[in-house]
């Protein structure tokens, strides 16, 4: 295995033309990816809104069930599928096209296997909730909602790998169109199942399942018949089963990267229920998280762009271009978040009216807005840097960083400021800001210290370990081109 050569003409200095070209490439991925992410988030939101009109009991049970479904199921799928951002992205950049399809098959098999224990947990979720001293009626309704949500979980096990498959090849437009069509069909479907057929909250869960499988079908047809996927066509072979362990090698730390933060936010929401006037504190914290999550759907687009560009360039043996991609995408993300943060801060006195008419809550949101602006700024930075980690293949380092940032710093600080210093929900959100700031700072240090040349050599050594002849051919082609 020969290393990627550093030719005499390789210049590590960043030129204006390189930077502008990389900005264009990154924007073409980030913008549609952010839009698709927002549309996918709205599908789940529509179901919750539809159930909200059925009454307080239905809303409470579905809110509990949705939080548990995200923590125990959907977050795992999202995190595990992140391993494909490393495997598929680097393989595609290196021209190992068949490996891209093999990795996706391994991911689908793995995520379906993960569904089995999750489904068992959901079936007995009422027992678990009652052990936590939750209301018996709410526990029963939450369990019923989760039971009807199992088809959505199974659909997601296929959908998430398909999304990563297309993302790592910069095929974002099909995802955007599919997400738009699914949302347009989900709204009337939800209305029919919940109200016309009088299925209530189970109807909303069933609508999520149908929409998930519709998305799988649309993307599946594109992957199966589009000429753009001809070289990387997904085919189930023996290699798909043999690649499960390699997928988990990258998928598990990716899952920890995503889930550790996700779970910490859910813990903070639960802690808000222990504060004086828990109805007010929980409402305010929930609105803060809603704003943050909605913006993170945009930040996710930048993170996806970072992982795609960096994994492709490392796989192709272009370490300098990977470094340029980091700088370009960070510039885009910072520009966007400064505009959004400034807008939110200027609208802080009326921002709460978008969610409620209660003046006490609106005033509280106005007080919280500066912290929200700071948190989304840090969130945007960490989204890009997490994308760098995914694209480079050092998710295990990111997992340790998230563990320390949120569980050794974020959560303890939130508890101290909230309960000891009596800052209530504001104190809990200070914990969120502290954790995210620590996460972004540590990821920045690791990214800044990365030896991109060494990283590219390591990636190509792994990819061509089974096909040294192909690597020699590629090496000869590069030398001839030089």
Secondary structure, 3 states (H helix, E strand, C coil): CCCCCCCCCCCCCCCHHHHHHHHHHHHHHHHHHHHHHHHHHHHHHHHHHHHHCCCHHHHHHHHHHHHHHHHHHHHHHHHHHCHHHHHHHHHHHCCCHHHHHHHHHHHHHHHHHHHHHHHHHHHCHHHHHHHCCCCHHHHHHHHHHHHHHHHHHHHHHHHHHHHHHHHCCCCCHHHHHHHHHHHHHHHHHHHHHHHHCCCCHHHHHHHHHHHHHHHHHHHHHHHHHCHHHCCCCCCCCHHHHHCHHHHHHHHHHHHHHHHHHHHHHHHHHHHHCCCCCHHHHHHHHHHHHHHHHHHHHHHHHHHHHHHHHHHHHHHHCCHHHHHHHHHHHHHHHHHHHHHHHHHHHHCCCCHHHHCCCCHHHHHHHHHHHHHHHHHHHHHHHHHHHHHHHHHHCCHHHHHHHHHHHHHHHHHHHHHHHHHHCCCHHHHHHHHHHHHHHHHHHHHHHHHHCCCHHHHHHHHHHHHCCCCHHHHHHHHHHHHHHC
